[in-house]
């Protein structure tokens, strides 16, 4: 299916975006694969501050996604994998949107912009770490041209997960 994707804009997250992210991610459906509930506001404040540092130091981050009207609808972007387990030293692409924006192509559109931006920064490849039950995110990885590289068990939750990879040096990638 080749549908027209919606217009999206990516921007470095502001301090105010932490408040909006906290509000739109305070939904059990949105957080199902992220522990089931929204984090405290302070977690989003730290996350947006860290993303501003990533952008300043690396030229990429988890960007705030705005729809065609300029409304904040979530985030999409890339950042270094920071956990002690998994693809250490690699760049992870990720996304999260408010529930009312699912199924409209926003993540795919924003993730494609992310891939263009990080490829321009010379990043050779990315991974996406996805809960094995998250069929929506798995579908996005496929639309981006990512391939399942390995399965793993998440240490904290003991849930099955997938690591998808994409070589950005390949001219045909996404």
C-alpha positions in Angstrom: 0.0 0.0 0.0 1.5 3.3 -1.1 -0.6 6.0 0.5 0.3 9.7 0.7 1.8 10.4 4.0 0.7 13.4 6.1 2.8 16.5 6.4 4.9 16.6 9.6 7.6 18.8 11.0 10.4 17.8 13.3 11.9 20.2 15.8 14.3 20.0 18.7 12.1 19.5 21.8 11.5 22.5 24.0 11.1 22.6 27.8 7.3 23.2 27.1 7.2 20.0 25.0 7.9 18.0 28.2 4.5 19.1 29.5 2.8 18.2 26.3 4.5 14.8 26.0 3.5 14.1 29.6 -0.1 14.9 28.8 -0.4 13.0 25.5 1.5 10.0 26.7 -0.7 9.7 29.9 -2.7 6.9 28.2 -2.4 3.2 28.9 -2.7 2.4 25.2 0.2 4.7 24.3 2.3 3.3 27.2 1.4 -0.4 26.8 4.9 -1.4 25.6 6.6 1.2 27.8 5.7 -0.1 31.2 1.9 0.6 31.0 1.7 4.1 32.4 3.2 7.6 31.9 6.2 8.7 33.7 6.3 11.6 36.0 6.7 15.1 34.5 10.3 15.3 35.7 11.2 12.3 33.5 9.9 14.1 30.4 11.7 17.3 31.5 15.0 15.3 31.8 14.3 13.6 28.5 13.7 16.8 26.6 16.8 18.4 28.1 18.9 15.3 27.1 17.5 15.5 23.6 18.6 19.2 23.3 22.1 18.1 24.4 22.0 15.2 21.8 21.0 17.7 19.1 23.8 20.1 20.0 26.5 17.4 20.3 25.4 14.9 17.6 23.1 16.8 15.3 20.2 14.5 15.9 17.9 13.6 18.8 14.3 12.5 19.5 12.6 15.4 17.8 9.1 16.7 18.7 6.7 15.8 15.9 4.2 18.5 14.8 1.3 17.8 12.5 0.4 20.0 9.5 -1.4 22.5 11.9 1.6 22.8 14.2 0.2 20.7 17.0 2.6 18.6 19.0 1.6 14.9 18.5 4.6 13.1 19.9 8.3 12.4 19.2 10.3 10.6 16.6 14.1 10.5 16.1 17.3 8.8 17.0 19.7 8.7 19.9 22.5 6.5 21.2 21.4 3.3 22.8 22.1 4.1 26.5 21.2 0.8 28.3 23.7 -1.7 29.6 22.1 -4.5 27.6 21.3 -4.5 23.9 23.0 -2.8 20.9 25.7 -0.9 22.9 27.3 1.9 20.9 24.6 1.9 18.2 22.0 4.5 17.2 18.4 3.7 18.0 15.5 5.1 16.0 12.3 5.4 17.9 8.8 7.0 18.1 5.8 7.6 20.3 2.6 9.4 19.3 -0.6 10.4 21.1 -3.3 7.7 20.6 -5.5 9.9 18.4 -2.8 10.2 15.8 -2.2 6.4 15.3 -2.8 4.8 12.0 -2.6 8.0 9.9 1.0 7.7 8.7 2.6 10.3 11.0 5.2 7.9 12.4 6.3 6.6 9.0 6.5 10.2 7.6 8.5 11.4 10.7 10.7 8.4 10.8 11.6 8.8 7.1 12.6 12.4 7.8 14.7 11.1 10.7 16.5 8.6 8.5 17.3 11.4 6.0 18.7 13.7 8.7 20.8 11.1 10.4 22.1 9.7 7.1 23.2 13.3 6.3 25.1 13.3 9.6 27.1 10.2 8.5 25.4 7.7 10.7 26.0 4.3 9.0 23.1 2.4 10.4 20.3 2.3 13.0 18.5 -0.2 15.2 14.9 -0.2 16.4 14.2 -2.1 19.6 10.6 -3.2 19.6 8.5 -5.3 22.0 7.6 -8.5 20.1 3.9 -7.9 20.7 3.9 -4.3 19.2 2.6 -5.1 15.8 2.1 -1.3 14.9 5.8 -0.5 15.5 6.9 -3.7 13.8 4.9 -2.6 10.7 6.7 0.8 10.8 10.1 -0.9 10.8 9.0 -2.9 7.7 7.8 0.3 5.9 11.3 1.8 6.7 13.0 -1.2 5.1 14.4 -2.5 8.4 15.1 -6.2 8.9 14.8 -8.3 12.0 18.3 -8.9 13.2 17.8 -10.7 16.5 15.4 -11.4 19.3 16.1 -10.7 22.9 14.5 -10.8 26.4 14.2 -7.4 28.1 15.9 -7.7 31.4 13.4 -5.6 33.5 10.2 -7.0 32.1 11.4 -10.4 30.8 9.4 -9.8 27.7 10.4 -10.9 24.2 11.7 -8.1 21.9 13.0 -7.7 18.5 16.1 -5.7 17.2 15.6 -4.4 13.7 18.5 -3.0 11.7 18.9 -0.7 8.7 22.1 0.0 6.9 22.0 3.7 5.9 25.0 3.4 3.6 22.7 1.5 1.2 21.2 4.0 -1.2 18.0 2.0 -1.4 17.3 2.3 2.4 14.0 4.0 3.2 
